[in-house]
Amino acid sequence: MTPKTVVFDELPKTATGKTQKFVLREKARAMGSLTKSVNTEFIRSKFKRWVQGVACLVLAGIPFSS
């Protein structure tokens, strides 16, 4: 399931309107590593089931588009 809408906070900008990338990098570092909290086994099992489902569609001759 995917969200229909994703809302972002306003990006930090300079007086001339350029995005302050260094501020975004600092915020990302402060959030810490995302890989520690990701359940990779869950993701692998979901991906495997998705691939199996697509393979069934292909073998059955049913058109598939992502």
C-alpha positions as CSV (number, residue, x, y, z in Angstrom):
1,M,0.0,0.0,0.0
2,T,1.3,3.4,-0.9
3,P,0.2,6.8,0.2
4,K,-1.8,9.0,-2.2
5,T,-0.1,12.1,-1.1
6,V,3.2,13.0,0.5
7,V,3.6,16.4,2.1
8,F,7.1,17.9,2.8
9,D,8.0,20.8,5.0
10,E,9.2,23.8,3.2
11,L,12.8,23.4,2.2
12,P,15.4,25.7,3.8
13,K,16.4,28.4,1.3
14,T,18.9,31.2,1.1
15,A,17.9,34.8,0.5
16,T,18.3,34.2,-3.2
17,G,16.0,31.2,-3.2
18,K,18.5,28.4,-3.5
19,T,18.0,25.3,-1.4
20,Q,20.4,25.0,1.6
21,K,21.5,21.4,1.0
22,F,23.9,21.5,3.9
23,V,21.0,22.1,6.3
24,L,19.2,19.0,4.8
25,R,22.3,16.9,5.2
26,E,22.6,18.0,8.9
27,K,19.0,17.1,9.5
28,A,19.5,13.7,7.8
29,R,22.6,13.0,10.0
30,A,20.7,13.9,13.1
31,M,18.0,11.4,12.2
32,G,20.5,8.6,12.3
33,S,20.8,5.5,10.1
34,L,17.6,4.1,8.6
35,T,19.2,0.7,7.9
36,K,19.2,-0.2,11.6
37,S,15.4,0.1,11.8
38,V,14.5,-1.6,8.5
39,N,13.3,-5.2,8.7
40,T,15.1,-6.5,5.6
41,E,13.7,-10.0,5.9
42,F,10.1,-8.6,5.8
43,I,11.0,-6.6,2.6
44,R,12.7,-9.6,1.0
45,S,9.6,-11.8,1.6
46,K,7.3,-9.2,0.2
47,F,9.5,-8.7,-2.9
48,K,9.7,-12.5,-3.4
49,R,5.9,-12.7,-3.3
50,W,5.6,-9.8,-5.7
51,V,8.0,-11.5,-8.1
52,Q,6.1,-14.8,-7.8
53,G,2.8,-12.9,-8.6
54,V,4.3,-11.3,-11.6
55,A,5.7,-14.6,-12.8
56,C,2.2,-16.1,-12.5
57,L,0.7,-13.3,-14.6
58,V,3.4,-13.7,-17.3
59,L,3.0,-17.5,-17.4
60,A,-0.8,-17.1,-17.7
61,G,-0.4,-14.7,-20.5
62,I,-2.1,-11.8,-18.6
63,P,-0.7,-8.4,-19.5
64,F,1.3,-6.8,-16.6
65,S,2.3,-3.2,-16.2
66,S,3.8,-1.6,-13.1
